[in-house]
Every structure is written in structure tokens, then in C-alpha cells.
Amino acid sequence: MKQTSQLMDGSNLSPMPPDLNPKAKYRRVLFYKFMRNKTALIGGILIILFIFITIFGSIIAPYDPYTQDIINKLQGPSSDHWFGTDNFGRDIFSRVIHGTSITLFIGFSSVILGATVGVLLGIISGYYGGRIDSIIMRLMDVLLAFPGILLALAIVTILGGSTMNVVYAVAISSIPVFARVVRGSTLSVKKLEYIDAMKALGASDIRIIFKHIFPNITSPLIVQATLYIATAILSASGLSFLGLGAQPPDPEWGAMLSDGRSYLYNAPHVALFPGLAIVVVVLAFNMLGDGLRDAFDPKTKE
């Protein structure tokens, strides 16, 4: 009887194990799936390294990236200048270090702006459907008719060359990509029974969209954003290479690559190291994005 009474009042019951919590279990499964993906892990470590360089770049760089030393121009890599010097005698290693912050700023800012607008348009289009869906999607089709780099090139040509204009141009070119991804995910979630139940209970559209639909479409959104950062960096570097992005003397990698193309034969290091920096950071985001896609994919083995 005593044991029965203890069970009745719950004093002898142990708390629910953490493994039985669906959300905690889901997060744990994602974590282990991601950690087992060596490629994604390397990409994540590289991105953390680049972020670290962005924060502490002024401490790491041995020289001022803008200081010119014409006497020592076009020197090869040495103990004094690890990556050599450019055509103005500036230390390339210091300029690559400082250029990390510009490159990551363009990549993250353009994706955040483009994703914000694209998510709003995609959710509205998928949730309401009908004429609103047709208007928004036809507008996205018009933007998608132009290759991303050409659309960004046209926008920067109109706005003028600067770092912020590159951010706006790349952001606008990314809107239709996010809008289509979010629209497709919204259409799938909108058909679920609990959404109909929320409507029957009188929940407002804003509450349904932001409290019940948006949290359930974040997985493909995170993957798409991670992968598109690499595309944004490539587009920004291409625009700077053409002289339409960051303006001299800013140490942007695409602009540095453009300056170094005139010295490919007698001083190839001027273009080599900025080019390698672009390759590594783009590869890192692609590796991380692929790993996140595999982790969020329910078809992969746990």
C-alpha cells in the first residue's frame, strides 16, 4: 500500500529522460550527423578561422595594409613579407588579412538582406496563393531570367561602384532564389492538419505564418543561405575584379586579383594569394552547406 501511494502522488517517479524529449533528440541527431561529416567539419573550422581573422585582423597583420614602399615593390615571399609585396610595395599578407573582413561583410550582409526580402515574398506567395502568388512568382521569374552575376553587374553599373552597392546588387540577385525555396516549403507546411486547426481556432494569418510556418521551414533556409554566401562572395569578387566593387586602396580580394593580373609573369604571387583566399573561403562555405544539407535530410542514416 505504501508503494502504491508513492506511485499515486508521483513522489517516487523519476523525471523524463532527456532522450525522450523530441526537440532535444532532434537537435542531438543533427549534431551527431554533422560531426560525422568530416568535410562539413573542416568547412566549419575554416569559417571559424576566417571569422577569427576578421575580428583580430588588425592584431595579426604585421604591416599596415595601406602603407606603400615603392623601393620594395613586387618582392617575392620572404621572412619579412610572407606573401610578398604588390606593385606599390604593400605587404600582401596584411592586405589579405584585412580583406577578409570586407569579403565576409559582403557575403553575410548581402545574404541577410536578400534572404529577408525573399523569405517574406516566398511565405506570402505560398500561404495566400492565387493572384498574389502569380504576381510575386512572375516577378521572380523576371529576375531569374538574368544570370545572377549579370543582374548584379547591371545594378552596380546603375548605382556606381562601392562596397555597399555591391551588397545591394548581390542581395537583389539572391531574392528570387530564397523566395522560391521558401514558397515550396510553405506550400508543404500549409497542407498539414495543425495549420487547418489553427485557422479553425481563429488564429490570425500573421500568427500562423511566423509562429507555426516559419519555424518549420528554417532547415532548407539555413542550407540555402550557407551555400549562397559562397555565391555572393564569388559575385562580389567578380564585380571588384571588374572595378565595380570595393574601390582602391581597399584590400578587397577581387580588386587585389585584378591588380595582380598585370604581373602574372614576373610576379605571380601578387595574384596568387588573393586568388587562393577566395578559393578557400568559397570552398569552406560550400563544404559547410553540403554538410548541413546532409544533416537536415531525414533520408540519411542517423
C-alpha positions in Angstrom: 0.0 0.0 0.0 2.8 2.4 0.9 4.5 1.7 -2.5 1.1 2.3 -4.3 0.6 5.6 -2.5 4.0 6.8 -3.5 3.3 6.0 -7.1 -0.1 7.7 -6.9 1.4 11.0 -5.6 4.3 10.8 -8.0 7.0 11.2 -5.3 8.8 8.0 -6.5 8.7 8.8 -10.2 12.0 9.8 -12.0 11.9 12.8 -14.4 11.6 12.1 -18.1 14.9 11.2 -19.6 16.3 13.8 -22.0 16.3 11.3 -24.8 12.5 11.2 -24.7 12.3 14.9 -25.5 11.6 15.1 -29.2 13.3 18.5 -29.7 16.3 17.6 -27.8 16.6 14.3 -29.6 16.3 16.0 -33.0 19.0 18.5 -32.1 21.2 15.7 -30.9 20.7 13.7 -34.1 21.6 16.8 -36.2 24.7 17.4 -34.2 26.0 13.8 -34.5 25.2 13.6 -38.2 27.0 16.9 -38.8 30.0 15.9 -36.6 30.4 12.6 -38.5 30.7 14.5 -41.8 34.4 15.3 -42.0 34.1 17.5 -45.0 31.5 19.7 -43.3 33.5 19.8 -40.1 36.6 21.0 -42.0 34.5 23.7 -43.7 33.1 24.9 -40.4 36.5 25.1 -38.8 37.8 27.1 -41.8 34.9 29.5 -41.5 35.5 30.0 -37.8 39.1 30.7 -38.6 38.1 33.3 -41.1 35.8 34.9 -38.6 38.6 34.9 -36.1 40.8 36.7 -38.6 38.1 39.2 -39.2 37.9 40.1 -35.5 41.6 40.1 -34.8 42.9 41.1 -38.2 44.4 44.4 -37.0 46.5 42.4 -34.4 47.5 39.6 -36.7 48.6 41.7 -39.7 52.3 42.6 -39.3 52.0 45.8 -41.5 49.6 48.5 -42.4 47.7 47.3 -45.5 47.7 50.8 -47.0 51.4 51.8 -46.4 53.3 52.0 -49.6 57.0 51.1 -50.0 57.9 51.7 -53.7 61.5 50.7 -53.2 60.5 47.1 -52.1 57.7 46.6 -54.6 57.0 43.2 -56.3 59.2 41.3 -53.8 58.6 37.6 -53.6 57.5 35.8 -50.4 60.2 36.1 -47.7 60.5 36.0 -43.9 59.7 39.8 -43.8 56.8 39.6 -46.2 55.2 36.1 -46.1 53.1 36.7 -49.2 55.5 39.2 -50.8 54.6 42.8 -51.8 52.5 44.2 -54.5 53.2 46.8 -57.2 53.1 49.6 -54.6 55.3 47.8 -52.1 52.4 47.0 -49.8 52.5 43.8 -47.7 50.2 41.3 -49.4 49.7 39.1 -46.3 48.5 42.1 -44.3 46.1 43.1 -47.2 44.7 39.6 -47.4 44.1 39.6 -43.7 42.3 42.9 -43.7 40.4 41.9 -46.9 38.8 39.0 -45.0 36.5 41.4 -43.1 35.4 43.1 -46.4 34.7 39.8 -48.1 32.8 38.3 -45.2 30.9 41.5 -44.7 29.7 41.5 -48.3 28.8 37.8 -48.2 26.9 37.8 -44.9 25.2 41.2 -45.5 24.0 40.5 -49.0 22.6 37.1 -48.0 20.9 38.5 -44.9 19.2 41.3 -47.0 18.3 39.1 -49.9 17.0 36.3 -47.6 14.9 38.7 -45.5 13.1 40.0 -48.6 13.0 36.6 -50.3 11.5 34.9 -47.2 8.8 37.4 -46.8 7.8 37.2 -50.5 8.1 33.4 -50.5 5.9 32.9 -47.4 3.3 35.4 -48.6 3.2 33.8 -52.1 3.0 30.2 -50.7 0.5 31.0 -47.9 -2.1 33.1 -49.8 -1.7 31.7 -53.3 -4.0 32.8 -56.1 -3.3 36.2 -57.7 -0.8 37.2 -55.1 1.2 34.1 -55.8 1.1 34.6 -59.6 2.2 38.2 -59.3 5.1 37.5 -57.0 6.3 34.4 -58.9 6.2 36.2 -62.3 8.3 39.0 -60.8 10.8 36.3 -59.5 10.8 34.7 -63.0 11.8 38.0 -64.5 14.8 38.3 -62.0 15.7 34.7 -62.6 15.8 35.3 -66.4 19.1 37.1 -65.8 22.2 35.2 -64.6 23.0 36.4 -61.1 26.3 38.0 -61.9 24.9 39.8 -64.9 22.0 41.2 -62.8 24.4 42.3 -60.1 26.6 43.8 -62.8 23.7 45.8 -64.2 22.6 47.0 -60.8 26.1 48.1 -59.7 26.6 49.9 -63.1 23.5 51.9 -62.3 24.3 52.6 -58.7 28.0 53.1 -59.0 31.0 51.1 -57.7 31.3 50.8 -54.0 31.2 48.1 -51.3 27.6 48.9 -50.2 26.3 49.0 -53.8 27.8 45.5 -54.3 26.0 44.3 -51.2 22.7 45.7 -52.6 23.3 44.3 -56.0 24.1 40.8 -54.8 21.2 40.9 -52.3 18.7 41.8 -55.1 20.0 39.0 -57.3 19.5 36.5 -54.4 15.9 37.4 -53.7 14.3 35.0 -56.2 16.4 32.1 -55.0 15.2 32.4 -51.4 11.7 33.2 -52.5 11.3 30.0 -54.5 12.8 27.8 -51.8 10.6 29.4 -49.1 7.5 29.2 -51.3 7.9 25.5 -51.9 8.4 24.8 -48.2 5.5 26.9 -47.2 3.2 25.1 -49.6 4.2 21.8 -48.0 3.7 23.0 -44.4 0.4 24.8 -45.2 -1.2 21.4 -46.1 -0.6 20.0 -42.6 -3.6 19.4 -40.4 -2.4 21.5 -37.5 -2.4 24.6 -39.7 -6.1 24.0 -40.5 -6.7 23.5 -36.8 -5.1 26.9 -36.0 -7.3 28.6 -38.6 -10.4 26.9 -37.1 -9.4 28.2 -33.7 -9.3 31.8 -35.1 -5.6 32.4 -35.2 -4.5 35.3 -37.3 -2.5 34.9 -40.5 0.5 36.7 -39.0 0.5 34.3 -36.0 0.2 31.3 -38.2 2.9 32.5 -40.6 5.5 33.5 -38.0 4.8 31.1 -35.2 3.9 27.9 -37.0 5.0 28.0 -40.6 8.3 29.9 -40.5 9.9 27.7 -37.7 9.2 24.7 -39.8 10.9 25.9 -42.9 14.2 27.1 -41.4 16.1 23.9 -42.3 16.2 24.4 -46.1 16.5 28.1 -45.5 19.7 27.7 -43.4 21.2 25.4 -46.0 20.4 27.7 -48.9 21.8 30.7 -47.0 25.0 28.9 -46.2 25.5 27.8 -49.8 24.6 31.2 -51.3 27.2 33.0 -49.2 29.8 31.3 -51.3 28.0 32.5 -54.5 27.7 36.0 -53.0 31.5 36.1 -52.3 32.2 35.0 -55.9 29.9 37.6 -57.4 31.3 40.4 -55.2 34.9 39.3 -56.1 34.0 39.3 -59.8 32.5 42.8 -59.6 35.6 44.1 -57.7 37.8 42.4 -60.3 36.0 44.5 -63.0 36.5 47.6 -60.9 32.8 47.9 -59.9 33.1 46.8 -56.3 35.4 47.9 -53.5 37.5 50.9 -54.7 41.2 51.3 -54.2 43.0 51.3 -51.9 40.6 48.9 -50.0 42.2 45.5 -49.8 39.3 43.5 -51.3 40.4 40.2 -52.7 38.8 40.6 -56.1 40.4 44.0 -56.6 43.7 42.6 -55.5 43.4 39.8 -58.0 42.6 42.4 -60.7 45.8 44.4 -59.8 47.9 41.3 -59.9 46.9 40.1 -63.4 49.4 42.6 -64.9 52.2 40.8 -63.1 51.4 37.2 -63.7 54.7 36.5 -65.4 57.3 38.5 -63.4 55.4 38.5 -60.0 52.7 35.8 -59.9 52.4 36.0 -56.1 50.6 39.3 -56.4 47.5 37.5 -57.8 48.2 34.0 -56.4 47.5 34.7 -52.7 44.3 36.7 -53.1 43.0 34.1 -55.5 43.8 31.3 -53.1 42.0 33.2 -50.3 38.8 33.4 -52.5 39.0 29.7 -53.4 39.4 28.6 -49.7 36.6 30.7 -48.3 34.2 29.7 -51.1 35.1 26.1 -50.7 34.6 26.3 -46.9 31.1 27.6 -47.2 30.2 25.0 -49.9 31.6 22.2 -47.7 29.6 23.5 -44.7 26.4 23.9 -46.7 26.7 20.4 -48.1 27.2 19.0 -44.5 24.2 20.9 -43.2 22.1 19.6 -46.1 23.0 16.1 -45.3 22.3 16.6 -41.6 18.9 18.1 -42.2 18.0 15.4 -44.7 15.8 12.8 -42.9 16.7 10.2 -45.5 20.3 10.0 -44.4 21.2 7.4 -41.7 21.4 8.6 -38.2 
